[in-house]
Amino acid sequence: MYDAIVIGGGPAGLQAALTLGRMHRSVLLLDSGRYRNGTVEHAHNYATHDGISPAEFRRLARADLAAYDTVEVRDVPADGVEQDGDGFVVHLADGVERATQLVLATGVRDALPDVPGLADAWGKEIAHCPFCHGHEFAGGTVALDVEGPHLERLTAMLGPIVEGVVPVTGRVQRVERRDGGLDLTLDDGTIHVDGMFVAPAFSQSAPFAEQLGLALNDSGCVRVDAFQGTSMPGVLAAGDAAHHPDLPMPMSSILTSQAAGLVAGAACVQALLARDALEAA
Ligand SMILES: Cc1cc2nc3c(=O)[nH]c(=O)nc-3n(C[C@H](O)[C@H](O)[C@H](O)COP(=O)(O)OP(=O)(O)OC[C@H]3O[C@@H](n4cnc5c(N)ncnc54)[C@H](O)[C@@H]3O)c2cc1C
């Protein structure tokens, strides 16, 4: 029986495990190895490590965890979760593990537009967030394959950064990476741009919120309170998978995910203290 099982080895889960480890609580972190920014070569907007590769970020975070004896990391997927008495059971391919607290840090999955070549450029010349990938196109030209208010917002945000924005009116037929930019085959010909922004729909990476019957927001993300608590006591959610209803959308970034992971880890510690006090009484 662990004090906590953290499902997810991205920024949110790694930080939650670190916080629990520093408080000498036993924690098992499970990681299926599918990260939202898995295709990204350089992550930005992260003070002290601006431009770090996400793979290096994870390597460093795991090295930090190795210093704490109560933290165990396993590169295996969780297959299912269920409530069991005062705790939770997590099903793995080779058995089950149990914990008092459960942290869901499983992230979301982007549904990329089905355009040949687009997935190859995702996280490189094609992005969705100008805070993460915007400055990289400074002085260049970017295509915007987004609609409505999102198009206006992106155009305004990118205005001070890029030389030109090209709203895509028809359908992008094909994307080819060339000379550090993109050849976009459109309905009426081919254009070359330095980058492109798209707005993929996203959904929960894992079925655990559904399995536990957790309340979700309209975004499809797990509804959390200020301490990352979900609608089920003992279950915390952090990172892209979680969404505080006061915010218009999940605040997706490495730093906000880490911050949420820290709060989730601290909330687990508080819940464990309350349990210990009850048991001692
Ligand atoms: C193209 C792109 C570029 C981005 N660039 C930036 C950037 O420059 N700067 C920035 O701050 N942010 C950037 N982001 C956002 C950032 O990547 C996310 O906000 C962040 O990774 C979310 O962290 P997370 O821990 O919630 O989820 P993730 O990093 O997606 O991690 C989810 C974890 O859950 C695990 N998991 C899922 N299901 C299971 C299961 N069943 N069992 C076990 N483990 C499971 C996965 O294997 C993974 O370890 C970018 C995102 C995208 C898509």
The ligand as an SDF file (V2000), in Angstrom:
LIG
                    3D

 53 58  0  0  0  0  0  0  0  0999 V2000
    3.0810   20.9000  -29.7300 C   0  0  0  0  0  0  0  0  0  0  0  0
    3.1550   21.3360  -28.3020 C   0  0  0  0  0  0  0  0  0  0  0  0
    4.1500   22.1980  -27.8890 C   0  0  0  0  0  0  0  0  0  0  0  0
    4.2140   22.6210  -26.5800 C   0  0  0  0  0  0  0  0  0  0  0  0
    5.2130   23.4760  -26.2220 N   0  0  0  0  0  0  0  0  0  0  0  0
    5.2750   23.9120  -24.9490 C   0  0  0  0  0  0  0  0  0  0  0  0
    6.3030   24.8290  -24.5620 C   0  0  0  0  0  0  0  0  0  0  0  0
    7.1340   25.2480  -25.3750 O   0  0  0  0  0  0  0  0  0  0  0  0
    6.3140   25.2580  -23.2730 N   0  0  0  0  0  0  0  0  0  0  0  0
    5.3950   24.8370  -22.3580 C   0  0  0  0  0  0  0  0  0  0  0  0
    5.4620   25.2440  -21.2000 O   0  0  0  0  0  0  0  0  0  0  0  0
    4.4130   23.9500  -22.6990 N   0  0  0  0  0  0  0  0  0  0  0  0
    4.3500   23.4870  -23.9650 C   0  0  0  0  0  0  0  0  0  0  0  0
    3.3540   22.6120  -24.3340 N   0  0  0  0  0  0  0  0  0  0  0  0
    2.3720   22.1940  -23.3180 C   0  0  0  0  0  0  0  0  0  0  0  0
    2.9830   21.1190  -22.4170 C   0  0  0  0  0  0  0  0  0  0  0  0
    3.5750   20.1210  -23.2010 O   0  0  0  0  0  0  0  0  0  0  0  0
    1.8760   20.4990  -21.5560 C   0  0  0  0  0  0  0  0  0  0  0  0
    1.1370   21.5280  -20.9170 O   0  0  0  0  0  0  0  0  0  0  0  0
    2.4800   19.5840  -20.4980 C   0  0  0  0  0  0  0  0  0  0  0  0
    3.2490   18.5890  -21.1000 O   0  0  0  0  0  0  0  0  0  0  0  0
    1.3860   18.9540  -19.6590 C   0  0  0  0  0  0  0  0  0  0  0  0
    1.9800   18.1330  -18.7100 O   0  0  0  0  0  0  0  0  0  0  0  0
    1.1850   16.9150  -18.0860 P   0  0  0  0  0  0  0  0  0  0  0  0
    2.1160   16.3310  -17.0770 O   0  0  0  0  0  0  0  0  0  0  0  0
   -0.1570   17.3450  -17.6640 O   0  0  0  0  0  0  0  0  0  0  0  0
    0.9340   15.9240  -19.3170 O   0  0  0  0  0  0  0  0  0  0  0  0
    1.9330   15.1450  -20.2650 P   0  0  0  0  0  0  0  0  0  0  0  0
    3.2470   15.8450  -20.3600 O   0  0  0  0  0  0  0  0  0  0  0  0
    1.1980   14.9160  -21.5360 O   0  0  0  0  0  0  0  0  0  0  0  0
    2.1720   13.7730  -19.5150 O   0  0  0  0  0  0  0  0  0  0  0  0
    1.1280   12.8460  -19.3780 C   0  0  0  0  0  0  0  0  0  0  0  0
    1.7180   11.6130  -18.7390 C   0  0  0  0  0  0  0  0  0  0  0  0
    0.6790   10.6740  -18.4460 O   0  0  0  0  0  0  0  0  0  0  0  0
    1.1160    9.3900  -18.8530 C   0  0  0  0  0  0  0  0  0  0  0  0
   -0.0290    8.5090  -19.0140 N   0  0  0  0  0  0  0  0  0  0  0  0
   -1.1630    8.6980  -19.7380 C   0  0  0  0  0  0  0  0  0  0  0  0
   -1.9630    7.6110  -19.6220 N   0  0  0  0  0  0  0  0  0  0  0  0
   -1.3070    6.7350  -18.7990 C   0  0  0  0  0  0  0  0  0  0  0  0
   -1.5960    5.4380  -18.3130 C   0  0  0  0  0  0  0  0  0  0  0  0
   -2.7170    4.7880  -18.6490 N   0  0  0  0  0  0  0  0  0  0  0  0
   -0.7120    4.8330  -17.4950 N   0  0  0  0  0  0  0  0  0  0  0  0
    0.4490    5.4590  -17.1430 C   0  0  0  0  0  0  0  0  0  0  0  0
    0.7860    6.6900  -17.5980 N   0  0  0  0  0  0  0  0  0  0  0  0
   -0.0850    7.3120  -18.4090 C   0  0  0  0  0  0  0  0  0  0  0  0
    1.9050    9.6650  -20.1190 C   0  0  0  0  0  0  0  0  0  0  0  0
    2.7230    8.5790  -20.4850 O   0  0  0  0  0  0  0  0  0  0  0  0
    2.7150   10.8660  -19.6390 C   0  0  0  0  0  0  0  0  0  0  0  0
    3.7860   10.4180  -18.8540 O   0  0  0  0  0  0  0  0  0  0  0  0
    3.2590   22.1660  -25.6410 C   0  0  0  0  0  0  0  0  0  0  0  0
    2.2630   21.2710  -26.0420 C   0  0  0  0  0  0  0  0  0  0  0  0
    2.2070   20.8560  -27.3460 C   0  0  0  0  0  0  0  0  0  0  0  0
    1.1320   19.9140  -27.7800 C   0  0  0  0  0  0  0  0  0  0  0  0
  1  2  1  0
  2  3  1  0
  2 52  2  0
  3  4  2  0
  4  5  1  0
  4 50  1  0
  5  6  2  0
  6  7  1  0
  6 13  1  0
  7  8  2  0
  7  9  1  0
  9 10  1  0
 10 11  2  0
 10 12  1  0
 12 13  2  0
 13 14  1  0
 14 15  1  0
 14 50  1  0
 15 16  1  0
 16 17  1  0
 16 18  1  0
 18 19  1  0
 18 20  1  0
 20 21  1  0
 20 22  1  0
 22 23  1  0
 23 24  1  0
 24 25  2  0
 24 26  1  0
 24 27  1  0
 27 28  1  0
 28 29  2  0
 28 30  1  0
 28 31  1  0
 31 32  1  0
 32 33  1  0
 33 34  1  0
 33 48  1  0
 34 35  1  0
 35 36  1  0
 35 46  1  0
 36 37  1  0
 36 45  1  0
 37 38  2  0
 38 39  1  0
 39 40  1  0
 39 45  2  0
 40 41  1  0
 40 42  2  0
 42 43  1  0
 43 44  2  0
 44 45  1  0
 46 47  1  0
 46 48  1  0
 48 49  1  0
 50 51  2  0
 51 52  1  0
 52 53  1  0
M  END
$$$$
